Amino acid sequence: MFKRLFKKKKNQLSKIEYWKKWELSELIADLHKAEKLLSKYKGGYSNNFLSAEEFHKVLVEEIYEVESDNVADFTQIWYWFSPTCDWDDLTGIDGLELGNQIFDRVDNWKRNHDFVHGTKVSLNDEFGVVIISQSDEPNFCGMIRWDTPKESDNEDWRGMFGTFLSEGGQIINQDYEFKFINDDGTLKQ
């Protein structure tokens, strides 16, 4: 029984493999570059911060949390570095390339650890996209619109990302072209 409880799960990555797969060392290095660049800015404002100094303070705390956390969550960083969000508002063109690099790494991690609106997925040889549902609460999505000619072909996976993956669900290439639906889940005309 002891062996059954503590045996390594199938397909589970070691911590080193996990860090390599998601480029976490590179992400941490980029976050430190971002922190240094942001420390040079004064004033300004964004949607979530009244100044660059306020954002810098919170970013330093978040980097510490990410580095010391055993199971890191990059959701907050994902929001801050999303295009045209806090990072872009406060650093402008100077931080554009670094911000995009951070966002790309975090977006890849986020899309493979949680449902994100607009993510293209597959399950049992069906393809679809995670859509915004009328009843979705902020940060809680998982309604999938499948690529079929039906007027409405939605399936509710909200709160079940782990189950979706264990059932064989996958995040597919985001450049995948649907046959019947648009990237936002609406039916093609």
C-alpha positions as CSV (number, residue, x, y, z in Angstrom):
1,M,0.0,0.0,0.0
2,F,2.9,2.4,0.8
3,K,4.3,1.9,-2.6
4,R,1.0,2.6,-4.3
5,L,0.5,5.9,-2.4
6,F,4.0,7.3,-3.1
7,K,4.9,5.9,-6.5
8,K,5.6,8.4,-9.2
9,K,2.6,9.1,-11.4
10,K,2.7,8.2,-15.0
11,N,3.9,11.0,-17.3
12,Q,4.6,13.2,-14.4
13,L,7.6,15.5,-15.0
14,S,10.4,15.9,-12.5
15,K,10.9,19.4,-11.2
16,I,13.9,19.9,-13.5
17,E,12.0,18.6,-16.5
18,Y,9.0,20.9,-15.6
19,W,11.3,24.0,-15.4
20,K,13.0,23.1,-18.7
21,K,9.7,22.5,-20.5
22,W,8.1,25.8,-19.4
23,E,11.4,27.8,-19.7
24,L,11.0,28.9,-16.1
25,S,14.7,29.8,-15.5
26,E,14.5,32.0,-18.6
27,L,11.3,33.5,-17.4
28,I,12.7,34.3,-13.9
29,A,15.7,36.0,-15.6
30,D,13.4,38.0,-17.8
31,L,11.3,39.1,-14.8
32,H,14.5,40.3,-13.1
33,K,15.4,42.3,-16.2
34,A,11.8,43.7,-16.1
35,E,12.2,44.7,-12.5
36,K,15.5,46.5,-13.2
37,L,14.0,48.4,-16.2
38,L,10.8,49.3,-14.2
39,S,12.9,50.6,-11.3
40,K,14.0,53.4,-13.7
41,Y,10.5,54.7,-14.2
42,K,8.7,57.3,-12.1
43,G,5.0,58.3,-12.1
44,G,2.7,57.2,-14.9
45,Y,-0.4,55.1,-14.4
46,S,-2.1,51.9,-15.7
47,N,-5.3,50.1,-15.1
48,N,-4.0,48.5,-11.9
49,F,-1.3,50.8,-10.7
50,L,-1.2,54.5,-9.9
51,S,2.5,54.7,-10.6
52,A,5.5,52.8,-11.9
53,E,6.9,52.8,-8.4
54,E,3.8,51.0,-7.1
55,F,4.0,48.4,-9.9
56,H,7.7,47.9,-9.2
57,K,7.1,47.2,-5.6
58,V,4.4,44.6,-6.4
59,L,6.5,43.1,-9.1
60,V,9.4,42.6,-6.8
61,E,7.1,40.8,-4.3
62,E,5.6,38.6,-7.1
63,I,9.0,37.6,-8.3
64,Y,9.9,36.6,-4.8
65,E,6.7,34.6,-4.5
66,V,7.3,32.8,-7.8
67,E,10.9,32.0,-6.9
68,S,10.1,30.6,-3.5
69,D,6.8,28.9,-4.3
70,N,6.8,25.2,-4.8
71,V,3.9,25.3,-7.2
72,A,4.1,28.7,-8.9
73,D,1.1,30.4,-10.4
74,F,1.9,33.0,-13.1
75,T,-1.6,34.2,-13.6
76,Q,-1.0,37.7,-12.1
77,I,2.1,38.1,-14.3
78,W,0.1,37.0,-17.3
79,Y,-2.4,39.8,-16.6
80,W,0.3,42.5,-16.1
81,F,2.3,41.6,-19.2
82,S,-0.6,41.0,-21.5
83,P,-0.4,43.2,-24.6
84,T,-1.6,46.8,-23.9
85,C,-1.8,46.2,-20.1
86,D,0.1,47.4,-17.1
87,W,3.6,46.7,-18.4
88,D,3.0,48.4,-21.7
89,D,1.3,51.3,-20.1
90,L,4.2,52.1,-17.8
91,T,7.2,51.2,-19.9
92,G,6.0,52.0,-23.4
93,I,8.2,51.2,-26.3
94,D,11.3,50.7,-24.1
95,G,9.8,47.6,-22.5
96,L,7.9,46.2,-25.5
97,E,10.2,43.4,-26.6
98,L,10.9,42.2,-23.0
99,G,7.3,42.4,-22.1
100,N,6.3,40.4,-25.2
101,Q,8.9,37.8,-24.4
102,I,7.6,37.5,-20.8
103,F,4.0,37.3,-21.9
104,D,4.8,34.6,-24.5
105,R,6.4,32.3,-21.9
106,V,3.7,33.0,-19.3
107,D,0.9,32.6,-21.9
108,N,2.3,29.2,-23.0
109,W,2.4,28.1,-19.3
110,K,-1.1,29.5,-18.5
111,R,-2.8,27.9,-21.6
112,N,-1.4,24.5,-20.5
113,H,-2.4,24.8,-16.9
114,D,-5.8,26.4,-17.0
115,F,-8.6,27.2,-19.4
116,V,-8.1,30.6,-21.0
117,H,-10.6,32.2,-23.3
118,G,-9.6,31.8,-26.9
119,T,-7.4,28.7,-26.4
120,K,-7.8,26.1,-29.1
121,V,-8.2,22.5,-27.7
122,S,-9.0,19.0,-28.9
123,L,-10.6,15.9,-27.3
124,N,-11.4,12.6,-28.9
125,D,-10.5,13.8,-32.4
126,E,-12.8,16.9,-32.0
127,F,-11.4,20.4,-32.1
128,G,-12.8,23.5,-30.4
129,V,-12.1,26.8,-28.7
130,V,-12.6,27.9,-25.1
131,I,-15.3,30.6,-25.3
132,I,-16.7,33.3,-23.0
133,S,-20.0,32.1,-21.6
134,Q,-22.8,34.4,-20.4
135,S,-22.6,32.9,-17.0
136,D,-18.7,32.9,-16.7
137,E,-17.4,34.6,-13.7
138,P,-14.1,36.4,-14.0
139,N,-11.2,34.0,-14.0
140,F,-13.5,31.0,-14.2
141,C,-13.9,29.7,-17.7
142,G,-14.0,26.4,-19.6
143,M,-17.0,26.4,-21.9
144,I,-15.8,24.8,-25.1
145,R,-17.4,25.5,-28.5
146,W,-16.7,22.5,-30.8
147,D,-16.0,22.9,-34.5
148,T,-19.2,21.5,-35.9
149,P,-21.8,23.0,-38.3
150,K,-24.4,23.0,-35.5
151,E,-25.7,26.5,-34.5
152,S,-24.6,25.8,-30.9
153,D,-22.3,22.9,-29.9
154,N,-20.9,23.8,-26.5
155,E,-19.6,21.6,-23.7
156,D,-19.2,22.8,-20.1
157,W,-15.7,22.0,-18.7
158,R,-15.6,24.9,-16.3
159,G,-13.5,24.1,-13.2
160,M,-12.4,20.8,-14.7
161,F,-9.1,21.5,-16.5
162,G,-7.3,18.6,-14.8
163,T,-10.2,16.2,-15.7
164,F,-10.1,17.5,-19.3
165,L,-6.4,16.7,-19.6
166,S,-6.8,13.3,-17.9
167,E,-9.6,12.4,-20.4
168,G,-7.1,13.0,-23.2
169,G,-7.8,16.7,-23.8
170,Q,-5.0,18.7,-25.3
171,I,-4.1,22.3,-26.0
172,I,-3.4,22.4,-29.8
173,N,-1.4,24.8,-32.0
174,Q,-3.1,28.2,-31.7
175,D,-2.7,28.7,-35.5
176,Y,-5.1,25.7,-36.1
177,E,-7.8,26.7,-38.7
178,F,-11.3,25.6,-37.8
179,K,-13.6,24.3,-40.5
180,F,-17.0,25.6,-39.2
181,I,-16.3,28.1,-36.5
182,N,-14.2,31.3,-36.1
183,D,-11.5,31.6,-33.5
184,D,-14.0,33.2,-31.1
185,G,-16.4,30.3,-31.4
186,T,-19.0,32.0,-33.7
187,L,-20.3,30.0,-36.6
188,K,-18.6,30.9,-39.9
189,Q,-20.9,32.5,-42.4
